[in-house]
Amino acid sequence: LSRLKELSSLNPLNCLKVFSKIGFKECLIIDVAKVGSFKGLDLTLLEKIKREINLKVYAGGGIKNLNDLLELKRIGVDGALIASALHEKLISLSDLKSYGFI
């Protein structure tokens, strides 16, 4: 907690670098403003995180279709939260199976 003020001044990428240095192995990146919005993900940020930091990355917030999942897979994201897209039938279980996600 003594470093909380210092951490709050960092951008997400630099904050994750600090977390990685102190032993974190995984992170969950959610754009809470996009949860349930189906507006897509910040793929640029996620790709940068995967390229620059040795963490398992799980992403959520804004996933709108199977193409989003394929992009996440392409950049090496380790998992995704897709509840809203499943609930709204924008992604089907058969699609997930046919592309090897489940």
N, C-alpha and C positions, 0 to 999 in steps of 0.2 A: 504493500500500500504506500510505502514511502516514495515509490517511483511512479505512482498513479498520475500525478500532475505532469511529469515528464512524458509518460506514455501518451497522455491525452493530446499532446501537441504534435505527435507524429502522424504521418499519413499511414494508411493501412499497410502498405508494403514495408515500410520501415518498422512499424510496430510488430509485424510478423517476423522480421529479421531478429528483433530483440527476443521474442518468444522462442524462436528456434535456437538461439544461442543459450537460453537458459533451460533447454531440454524438451520443449514441446515437440511432438512428433506429428500431430494432426491439427487441422484447423477447419472450421466451418465458416464459409464466406456467404453471408446472406445480405442482399440489398433489401432491407425491410420495407422500403418504400415501394418495392416492386412485387412483394409477396401477393399472389393472387391477381396480379395485373396482366400477366402474359405479355409483358413488354420486352422480354429478352434479358440477357445477362450482360455484365460488363466483361466481355471476353478478353479485352485488352488487359485489364487488371489481372484476371485469372491466369492468363498466359504468362504474364510477367512474374506472378507469384510462383508458378510451376518452374519457370526458367531460372529464377534467382534464389529460390529458397528450397531447402530439402525438407519439405513437409508433405504429408498426405493432405490433399485438398478436397473438401466436399463443398458443393455449391448449391445455392437455392435462391429463390426470389426472382420471379419473372419468366421461368421456363415455360415456353409456349407450345413447343411441338417436338417431334422426334429429331428434327434438324438441329435444335439446340443441344440435345443429348449427344448427337454425333459430333458436333463441334467441341463439346466438353471432352469427349473421348479423344478427339484428334489432338487437343492440346495437353492431354494427360491428366485431366481432373479425375480423381479417384472415385467419386460418387456424386449423386445429385438428389435433391429433394424435389419430388414431382407430384406431391399430393393434389394440388389444385388442378394441374393439367390432367391427372387421372380422373379426378372427380368430374371435371367438365368434359371428359372424353376427348381431349385434344391429343392424348397419347393412349394407345391401347396396350393391353397386356400382350396381345399377339404380336404387335410391333416390337415390344421390348424383347420378347422371346426370339423373334426372327432376326434381330440384330445382335443377339447374344448378351443383352443386358441382364436377363434373368434366365 
